[in-house]
C-alpha cells in the first residue's frame, strides 16, 4: 500500500512553488549524498539513536557518509523538510544504495542480516 501523500492536483497552484522551494537545499544535499555514497546516515546532534547507528557502523568498520543537521535546540524547520520528503518521522535516516532503509533499528537488522557490510 503506498503512503498517503496529498496529490499535486489537490494543492492550489498558487502555493505549489512555495512547497517546491521549501528548504529545497537540504533535500538536494541529502539526495546528492545518496547518489555519491553507498551508505548515508542523516542525523542530528544529541540524538541517542543517531549515536547508536554511528557507533554500530564504526564498530563494524562499515564506511558511511554522515550529514548532521542541528540538534534538539535548533534547525528543526530544516529537518522537517527531510521528514516531509522521505515520509520517515525520526532520525537517523539511513540510506543504502540510494534507498531509505529506515532508522537505527532497521540499520541494526540490515547489518545483522549481512545486507550491509
N, CA and C of each residue as an Amber inpcrd file, in Angstrom:
protein
   351
   0.8430000  -1.1810000   0.0000000   0.0000000   0.0000000   0.0000000
   0.8840000   1.2390000   0.0000000   0.7260000   2.1310000  -0.9540000
   1.5490000   3.3440000  -0.9860000   1.1690000   4.2860000   0.1610000
   2.1480000   5.0650000   0.5960000   1.8590000   6.0030000   1.6830000
   1.0090000   7.1480000   1.1650000   0.2260000   7.7050000   2.0540000
  -0.6670000   8.7990000   1.6790000   0.1130000  10.0970000   1.5010000
   0.0040000  10.6620000   0.3340000   0.5990000  11.9610000   0.0230000
  -0.4740000  12.7570000  -0.6990000  -0.6520000  14.0010000  -0.2870000
  -1.6510000  14.8350000  -0.9340000  -1.2870000  14.9970000  -2.4130000
  -2.1760000  14.6080000  -3.3140000  -1.8630000  14.6990000  -4.7450000
  -1.6510000  16.1490000  -5.1930000  -0.7760000  16.3060000  -6.1560000
  -0.4290000  17.6300000  -6.6870000  -1.6800000  18.4100000  -7.0950000
  -2.6370000  17.7300000  -7.6970000  -3.8430000  18.4250000  -8.1650000
  -4.7170000  18.9360000  -7.0220000  -4.4430000  18.4900000  -5.7920000
  -5.1990000  18.9770000  -4.6400000  -4.4440000  20.0750000  -3.8890000
  -3.3380000  20.5270000  -4.4520000  -2.5710000  21.6450000  -3.8930000
  -2.7990000  22.8330000  -4.8080000  -3.2440000  23.9240000  -4.2460000
  -3.5540000  25.0980000  -5.0620000  -2.3110000  25.5360000  -5.8180000
  -2.4830000  25.8530000  -7.0870000  -1.3480000  26.2310000  -7.9330000
  -0.6030000  27.4480000  -7.3990000  -1.2790000  28.2750000  -6.6110000
  -0.6420000  29.4620000  -6.0620000   0.4060000  29.1690000  -4.9960000
   0.3850000  27.9600000  -4.4250000   1.3750000  27.6250000  -3.3930000
   2.3180000  26.4900000  -3.7880000   2.1150000  25.9190000  -4.9490000
   2.9610000  24.7940000  -5.3620000   4.4390000  25.1610000  -5.3870000
   4.7610000  26.3360000  -5.9070000   6.1660000  26.7560000  -5.9820000
   6.7640000  26.8990000  -4.5830000   5.9790000  27.4390000  -3.6610000
   6.4540000  27.5970000  -2.2850000   6.7810000  26.2350000  -1.6690000
   5.9260000  25.2540000  -1.9070000   6.1810000  23.9060000  -1.4090000
   7.4310000  23.3020000  -2.0480000   7.5900000  23.5350000  -3.3290000
   8.7500000  23.0080000  -4.0560000  10.0520000  23.5840000  -3.5270000
  10.0280000  24.8620000  -3.1920000  11.2520000  25.5470000  -2.7600000
  11.5260000  25.4510000  -1.2670000  10.5580000  24.9660000  -0.4740000
  10.7030000  24.9360000   0.9830000  11.9150000  24.1040000   1.4040000
  12.9590000  24.7780000   1.8290000  14.2150000  24.1420000   2.2560000
  14.7080000  23.0990000   1.2430000  14.5800000  23.4290000  -0.0210000
  14.9970000  22.5180000  -1.0930000  16.4900000  22.2390000  -1.0410000
  17.2760000  23.1440000  -0.4720000  18.7220000  22.9410000  -0.4120000
  19.1100000  21.7450000   0.4520000  18.4280000  21.5410000   1.5600000
  18.7590000  20.4140000   2.4380000  18.3700000  19.0950000   1.7720000
  17.2400000  19.0890000   1.0940000  16.8140000  17.8950000   0.3660000
  17.8000000  17.5840000  -0.7540000  18.2210000  18.6000000  -1.4800000
  19.1840000  18.4010000  -2.5720000  20.5170000  17.8880000  -2.0370000
  20.9400000  18.3900000  -0.8860000  22.2090000  17.9280000  -0.3060000
  22.1390000  16.4460000   0.0680000  21.0450000  16.0380000   0.6780000
  20.8980000  14.6240000   1.0420000  20.7670000  13.7710000  -0.2160000
  19.9940000  14.2220000  -1.1610000  19.8350000  13.4850000  -2.4200000
  21.1850000  13.2890000  -3.1040000  21.9760000  14.3350000  -3.1430000
  23.3060000  14.2580000  -3.7530000  24.1990000  13.2710000  -3.0090000
  24.1540000  13.3060000  -1.6910000  24.9720000  12.3850000  -0.8900000
  24.5710000  10.9370000  -1.1240000  23.2640000  10.6750000  -1.2910000
  22.8100000   9.2970000  -1.5120000  23.2320000   8.7660000  -2.8700000
  23.4910000   9.6750000  -3.8100000  24.0000000   9.2470000  -5.1260000
  25.5140000   9.0330000  -5.0830000  26.1970000   9.7660000  -4.2210000
  27.6580000   9.7260000  -4.1860000  28.2330000   8.6810000  -3.2320000
  27.4400000   8.2230000  -2.2610000  27.9540000   7.3120000  -1.2250000
  27.0140000   6.1220000  -1.0640000  27.5780000   4.9290000  -0.9070000
  26.7330000   3.7380000  -0.7550000  25.8750000   3.7500000   0.5100000
  26.4090000   4.3340000   1.5950000  25.6850000   4.3540000   2.8610000
  25.7210000   5.7690000   3.4260000  24.5470000   6.3220000   3.6710000
  24.4400000   7.6880000   4.1850000  23.5790000   7.6600000   5.4430000
  24.0820000   8.3130000   6.4810000  23.3280000   8.4700000   7.7200000
  23.0580000   9.9600000   7.8940000  21.7870000  10.3070000   8.0150000
  21.3860000  11.6940000   8.2330000  20.9250000  11.7910000   9.6780000
  21.5470000  12.7100000  10.4190000  21.2120000  12.7840000  11.8270000
  21.2270000  14.1860000  12.3830000  21.2380000  14.2080000  13.7060000
  21.2580000  15.4590000  14.4450000  22.0260000  15.2320000  15.7390000
  22.6200000  16.2930000  16.2580000  23.3800000  16.1960000  17.4970000
  22.4400000  15.8450000  18.6510000  22.9770000  15.2170000  19.6540000
  22.2850000  14.8810000  20.9010000  21.2850000  13.7330000  20.7700000
  21.0680000  13.1990000  19.6050000  20.0700000  12.1560000  19.4280000
  20.7120000  10.7890000  19.7090000  20.2210000  10.0580000  20.7050000
  20.8430000   8.7760000  21.0590000  20.7190000   7.7180000  19.9610000
  19.6850000   7.7760000  19.1560000  19.5160000   6.7820000  18.0910000
  20.5260000   7.0110000  16.9640000  20.8250000   8.2600000  16.6920000
  21.8610000   8.5810000  15.7100000  23.2070000   8.0730000  16.2160000
  23.5010000   8.3320000  17.4770000  24.7660000   7.8650000  18.0680000
  24.8660000   6.3510000  18.0130000  23.7610000   5.6700000  18.2940000
  23.7460000   4.2030000  18.2540000  24.0690000   3.6920000  16.8460000
  23.4560000   4.2930000  15.8510000  23.6910000   3.8830000  14.4640000
  25.1470000   4.0940000  14.0650000  25.6860000   5.2500000  14.3900000
  27.0680000   5.5560000  14.0200000  28.0590000   4.6640000  14.7690000
  27.8010000   4.3900000  16.0380000  28.6910000   3.5100000  16.8140000
  28.7010000   2.1010000  16.2230000  27.5370000   1.6170000  15.8180000
  27.4620000   0.2970000  15.1900000  28.3180000   0.2580000  13.9330000
  28.1710000   1.2430000  13.0770000  28.9320000   1.2690000  11.8300000
  30.4250000   1.4200000  12.1010000  30.7880000   2.2470000  13.0540000
  32.2040000   2.4130000  13.4110000  32.7680000   1.1150000  13.9780000
  32.0250000   0.4670000  14.8590000  32.4800000  -0.7850000  15.4830000
  32.6860000  -1.8840000  14.4410000  31.8260000  -1.9160000  13.4260000
  31.9130000  -2.9330000  12.3600000  32.8200000  -2.4960000  11.2100000
  33.4040000  -1.3030000  11.3320000  34.2660000  -0.7320000  10.2870000
  33.5530000  -0.6530000   8.9390000  32.2790000  -0.2690000   8.9860000
  31.4930000  -0.0960000   7.7670000  31.5420000   1.3850000   7.4000000
  32.0810000   1.7080000   6.2380000  32.1750000   3.1230000   5.8490000
  30.8020000   3.7270000   5.5540000  30.6610000   4.9810000   5.9330000
  29.4090000   5.6950000   5.6950000  29.6940000   7.1920000   5.6140000
  28.7620000   7.8880000   5.0160000  28.8300000   9.3470000   4.9350000
  27.7960000   9.8910000   5.9090000  28.2110000  10.8420000   6.7430000
  27.3140000  11.3770000   7.7600000  26.9850000  12.8390000   7.4930000
  25.7030000  13.1540000   7.5490000  25.2250000  14.5290000   7.4440000
  24.4910000  14.8530000   8.7400000  24.8800000  15.9600000   9.3710000
  24.2380000  16.3420000  10.6290000  23.5730000  17.7000000  10.4790000
  22.3230000  17.7640000  10.9290000  21.5590000  18.9970000  10.8240000
  21.0360000  19.4040000  12.1960000  21.7970000  20.2390000  12.8730000
  21.3660000  20.8210000  14.1310000  21.2240000  19.8350000  15.2710000
  20.4070000  20.2530000  16.2450000  20.1710000  19.4630000  17.4450000
  18.7210000  19.6370000  17.8680000  18.3920000  19.1210000  19.0280000
  17.0290000  19.3150000  19.5260000  16.7090000  20.7920000  19.7300000
  17.7410000  21.6060000  19.8610000  17.5520000  23.0170000  20.1810000
  17.4560000  23.9240000  18.9580000  17.7570000  23.4150000  17.7750000
  17.7340000  24.2860000  16.5980000  17.5540000  23.4800000  15.3130000
  17.3470000  24.1660000  14.2460000  17.3180000  23.6270000  12.8810000
  16.1480000  22.6690000  12.6320000  15.1420000  22.6800000  13.5080000
  14.0370000  21.7330000  13.3190000  13.2390000  22.0060000  12.0480000
  13.1320000  23.2590000  11.6380000  12.3750000  23.5530000  10.4110000
  13.0460000  22.9210000   9.1880000  14.3620000  23.0030000   9.1400000
  15.0760000  22.4020000   8.0130000  14.9320000  20.8820000   8.0450000
  15.0240000  20.2940000   9.2200000  14.8610000  18.8380000   9.3200000
  13.4480000  18.4060000   8.9370000  12.4680000  19.2460000   9.2070000
  11.0870000  18.9240000   8.8290000  10.9680000  18.7290000   7.3260000
  11.7220000  19.4910000   6.5520000  11.6960000  19.3180000   5.0920000
  12.1390000  17.9080000   4.7120000  13.1190000  17.3640000   5.4200000
  13.5560000  15.9960000   5.1420000  12.4800000  14.9870000   5.5240000
  11.8190000  15.2170000   6.6280000  10.7400000  14.3220000   7.0400000
   9.5950000  14.3410000   6.0330000   9.2900000  15.5220000   5.5240000
   8.2310000  15.6190000   4.5180000   8.6490000  14.9210000   3.2270000
   9.9060000  15.0500000   2.8590000  10.4120000  14.4590000   1.6180000
  10.4040000  12.9390000   1.6930000  10.9160000  12.3860000   2.8020000
  11.0490000  10.9390000   2.9080000   9.8020000  10.2440000   3.4470000
   9.0570000  10.9580000   4.2850000   7.9590000  10.3100000   4.9870000
   8.4190000   9.6160000   6.2570000   9.7250000   9.6180000   6.5170000
  10.2670000   8.9770000   7.7140000  10.2190000   9.9900000   8.8630000
   9.6100000   9.6280000  10.0040000   9.3330000  10.6230000  11.0390000
  10.4580000  10.9200000  12.0210000  11.5340000  10.1350000  12.0070000
  12.5620000  10.2920000  13.0390000  13.9670000  10.2860000  12.4450000
  14.9340000  10.5760000  13.3040000  16.3420000  10.4980000  12.9330000
  17.0060000   9.4230000  13.7790000  17.9610000   8.7080000  13.1790000
  18.5630000   8.9550000  11.8880000  17.6690000   8.4920000  10.7360000
  18.0380000   8.9850000   9.5700000  17.5070000   8.4710000   8.3120000
  18.6940000   7.7960000   7.6490000  18.5570000   6.5280000   7.3510000
  19.6640000   5.7610000   6.7890000  19.3190000   5.3650000   5.3580000
  20.2240000   5.6950000   4.4540000  20.0610000   5.3650000   3.0440000
  21.1420000   4.3640000   2.6470000  20.7410000   3.2880000   2.0080000
  21.6850000   2.2960000   1.4950000  21.4630000   2.1680000  -0.0030000
  22.5280000   2.3950000  -0.7690000  22.4580000   2.3430000  -2.2310000
  21.3360000   3.2510000  -2.7570000  21.1640000   4.4110000  -2.1130000
  20.1860000   5.3900000  -2.5600000  18.7700000   5.1750000  -2.0670000
  18.5390000   4.0990000  -1.3280000  17.1990000   3.7700000  -0.8510000
  17.1040000   3.9830000   0.6560000  16.0620000   4.6570000   1.0930000
  15.8290000   4.8300000   2.5230000  15.4880000   3.4770000   3.1290000
  16.2880000   3.0510000   4.1150000  16.0230000   1.7690000   4.7650000
  15.4130000   1.9390000   6.1480000  15.3410000   3.1790000   6.6370000
  14.7420000   3.4240000   7.9460000  15.6970000   4.1480000   8.8710000
  15.6390000   3.7730000  10.1490000  16.4540000   4.4090000  11.1720000
  17.4360000   3.4450000  11.8100000  17.7420000   3.6850000  13.0690000
  18.7500000   2.8880000  13.7750000  18.3500000   1.4210000  13.9040000
  17.1030000   1.1580000  14.2710000  16.6560000  -0.2300000  14.4490000
  16.7270000  -1.0090000  13.1360000  16.3300000  -0.3710000  12.0610000
  16.3770000  -1.0340000  10.7550000  17.8210000  -1.2600000  10.3170000
  18.6940000  -0.3000000  10.6140000  20.1150000  -0.4580000  10.2920000
  20.6940000  -1.6640000  11.0140000  20.3620000  -1.8380000  12.2690000
  20.8360000  -2.9930000  13.0310000  20.4150000  -4.2830000  12.3380000
  19.1550000  -4.3530000  11.9180000  18.6660000  -5.5590000  11.2330000
  19.4160000  -5.8040000   9.9260000  19.6650000  -4.7390000   9.1590000
  20.3890000  -4.8860000   7.8920000  21.8170000  -5.3630000   8.1240000
  22.4810000  -4.8170000   9.1350000  23.8520000  -5.2210000   9.4320000
  23.8800000  -6.6560000   9.9500000  22.9710000  -6.9740000  10.8780000
  22.9200000  -8.3300000  11.4420000  22.6220000  -9.3850000  10.3860000
  21.8390000  -9.0220000   9.3730000  21.4890000  -9.9830000   8.3200000
  22.5730000 -10.1000000   7.2600000  23.5640000  -9.2000000   7.2990000
  24.6390000  -9.2340000   6.3220000  24.3530000  -8.4550000   5.0570000
  23.2070000  -7.7810000   4.9810000  22.8740000  -6.9980000   3.7900000
  23.7460000  -5.7430000   3.6830000  24.2280000  -5.2520000   4.8120000
  25.1730000  -4.1270000   4.8310000  26.4360000  -4.6190000   5.5020000
  27.5520000  -4.5160000   4.7500000  28.8510000  -4.9900000   5.2750000
  29.8680000  -3.8950000   5.2160000
